[in-house]
Every structure is written in C-alpha cells, then in structure tokens.
C-alpha cells in the first residue's frame, strides 16, 4: 500500500531485534515476504481487503519507510482479528491434498530434538493421551509450538 522496499523491512526487523536476530533468516523473510503473502492469497487465505479489492495492510510497531526516515510502513496483512485462525485453516486445507504423506500428531509434547552432527533428524515426543514416548525420525522437522515461549 506504500512505496516500500524489502530492504527497509530488513533494516527495521534487524534493528527491532537489537541486532541479535539471524540476519540471513531475516534477509530471506523480508525479501520473500510479498511472494509469501500472494501465495497464501492463492491458497484461499481470507485477507481483509481495501475497497479496490487489494489486500489491506496496516502499520505495525517499529516498521518504517526509508530506513526510519519516511513514516510508518503498512506491511501487516491480516484477516480482521482472526489471522492466526485463518492461517491454520488455510494451511491445513493445503496439506489435505497430500493425503497420507502429511501426518499430524496432536497432543504430543516434544521432549528433545534428535541431532546428528549438528543436524536435526527428528524428535522424542510424549503422547499426552496415553503417556507413551515416541521417537520420530525425519528428513525435516517442523515445530508448531504456538510461539517461542513454548519452544
């Protein structure tokens, strides 16, 4: 919605992390953010829209234009007040087309990550329904923890 640049987004995100964030990861995220939003839109994410039908964007704390010299940037795309809920359902819907290739293990508590020469190769998880422990070996491990505070 503004004359924006991913480099401004990168600067604001690194600065907002007090230069402690993983700058390679921040670089990737900021450079690819617009494409990721368009991909979610194509997946059916019900973004809030402007009267012209474009995805509505609003200011979000610490996000500026022109390396902090051009006012507040409008980068935050949302689905009214239910963005997280909409995101979960949109992405879950996309996984259904993969059938048994994508499995969910609900109410499992990850106790430890299994590492081999610095690479995560799975996890040890506790099934909270029956108290059993399970070892999951995988090529990729995704932690959907509900936020950093629960990792």
C-alpha positions as CSV (number, residue, x, y, z in Angstrom):
1,X,0.0,0.0,0.0
2,X,3.1,2.3,0.3
3,X,6.2,2.9,-1.7
4,X,8.1,0.3,0.2
5,X,11.2,-1.8,-0.2
6,X,12.2,-5.1,1.3
7,X,15.5,-3.5,2.4
8,X,13.5,-1.1,4.6
9,X,11.7,-4.1,6.1
10,X,15.1,-5.9,6.6
11,X,16.5,-2.8,8.4
12,X,13.5,-2.4,10.7
13,X,13.5,-6.1,11.6
14,X,17.2,-6.3,12.4
15,X,17.0,-3.1,14.4
16,X,13.9,-4.4,16.2
17,X,15.8,-7.5,17.3
18,X,18.6,-5.3,18.7
19,X,20.9,-6.8,16.0
20,X,20.5,-10.2,17.8
21,X,18.3,-11.8,15.1
22,X,19.6,-14.3,12.5
23,X,20.3,-11.8,9.7
24,X,20.4,-14.5,7.0
25,X,16.9,-15.7,8.0
26,X,15.6,-12.1,8.3
27,X,17.1,-11.3,4.9
28,X,15.3,-14.3,3.3
29,X,12.0,-13.5,5.1
30,X,11.9,-9.8,4.1
31,X,13.0,-10.4,0.5
32,X,10.3,-13.1,0.0
33,X,7.5,-11.6,2.2
34,X,5.4,-10.3,-0.6
35,X,5.6,-13.5,-2.6
36,X,4.6,-15.5,0.5
37,X,1.5,-13.3,1.0
38,X,0.5,-13.7,-2.6
39,X,0.9,-17.5,-2.2
40,X,-1.3,-17.5,0.9
41,X,-3.8,-15.5,-1.1
42,X,-3.8,-18.1,-3.8
43,X,-4.3,-20.8,-1.2
44,X,-7.5,-19.1,-0.2
45,X,-6.4,-17.1,2.9
46,X,-9.4,-14.7,3.5
47,X,-7.3,-11.5,3.9
48,X,-9.1,-8.2,4.7
49,X,-9.4,-6.1,1.6
50,X,-9.5,-2.5,0.6
51,X,-12.5,-1.1,-1.4
52,X,-10.4,-1.6,-4.5
53,X,-10.1,-5.3,-3.7
54,X,-6.4,-5.3,-2.7
55,X,-5.1,-6.9,0.4
56,X,-5.4,-4.4,3.3
57,X,-2.1,-3.6,5.0
58,X,-1.8,-1.7,8.3
59,X,1.1,-0.2,10.2
60,X,2.8,-2.5,12.8
61,X,5.1,-1.3,15.5
62,X,8.6,-0.4,14.5
63,X,8.1,-0.7,10.8
64,X,9.2,2.4,8.9
65,X,9.8,3.6,5.4
66,X,13.2,4.9,4.1
67,X,15.4,3.4,6.8
68,X,13.4,5.1,9.6
69,X,13.0,8.5,7.8
70,X,9.8,8.1,5.9
71,X,7.0,7.5,8.4
72,X,5.2,4.3,9.4
73,X,5.2,1.4,6.8
74,X,2.0,-0.5,6.2
75,X,3.2,-4.1,6.0
76,X,1.0,-6.1,8.3
77,X,-1.6,-8.1,6.3
78,X,-4.4,-9.6,8.4
79,X,-7.8,-11.4,8.3
80,X,-9.6,-8.9,10.6
81,X,-9.0,-10.1,14.2
82,X,-8.6,-13.8,13.3
83,X,-5.4,-14.0,11.3
84,X,-3.9,-17.0,13.2
85,X,-7.1,-18.9,13.0
86,X,-7.5,-18.3,9.2
87,X,-3.8,-19.2,8.6
88,X,-4.1,-22.5,10.4
89,X,-7.2,-23.5,8.4
90,X,-5.8,-22.3,5.1
91,X,-2.6,-24.2,5.5
92,X,-4.3,-27.3,6.9
93,X,-6.6,-27.3,3.8
94,X,-3.5,-27.3,1.6
95,X,-2.0,-30.3,3.4
96,X,-5.1,-32.4,2.7
97,X,-4.1,-32.7,-0.9
98,X,-1.0,-34.7,0.1
99,X,-3.1,-37.4,1.8
100,X,-1.0,-39.8,4.0
101,X,2.2,-38.1,3.1
102,X,1.4,-35.4,5.7
103,X,0.6,-36.7,9.2
104,X,-0.4,-34.8,12.3
105,X,0.4,-35.8,15.8
106,X,-1.9,-33.8,18.1
107,X,-1.3,-33.6,21.8
108,X,2.3,-34.8,21.6
109,X,4.8,-32.9,23.7
110,X,8.3,-32.8,22.2
111,X,10.8,-33.6,24.9
112,X,14.0,-33.5,22.9
113,X,15.3,-32.9,19.4
114,X,17.4,-35.8,17.9
115,X,20.6,-34.3,16.5
116,X,23.2,-35.9,14.3
117,X,26.4,-33.9,13.6
118,X,24.5,-30.6,14.2
119,X,21.5,-31.5,12.0
120,X,18.1,-32.2,13.4
121,X,17.0,-35.7,12.3
122,X,13.8,-36.0,14.4
123,X,12.5,-35.8,17.9
124,X,11.5,-37.6,21.0
125,X,7.8,-36.9,21.9
126,X,5.5,-37.8,24.8
127,X,1.9,-38.7,23.8
128,X,-0.1,-36.9,26.5
129,X,-3.2,-39.1,25.8
130,X,-1.7,-42.4,26.9
131,X,1.7,-41.4,28.4
132,X,3.8,-43.3,25.9
133,X,7.1,-42.0,24.3
134,X,7.7,-42.0,20.6
135,X,10.8,-41.4,18.5
136,X,10.2,-39.7,15.2
137,X,12.9,-39.8,12.6
138,X,12.5,-37.4,9.7
139,X,14.3,-35.6,6.9
140,X,12.5,-32.4,8.1
141,X,11.2,-31.4,11.5
142,X,8.6,-28.6,11.9
143,X,7.9,-27.3,15.4
144,X,4.4,-25.8,15.6
145,X,4.6,-24.7,19.2
146,X,2.3,-21.8,19.4
147,X,5.1,-19.3,19.9
148,X,8.7,-19.0,21.1
149,X,7.6,-19.1,24.7
150,X,6.6,-22.7,24.4
151,X,9.6,-23.9,22.5
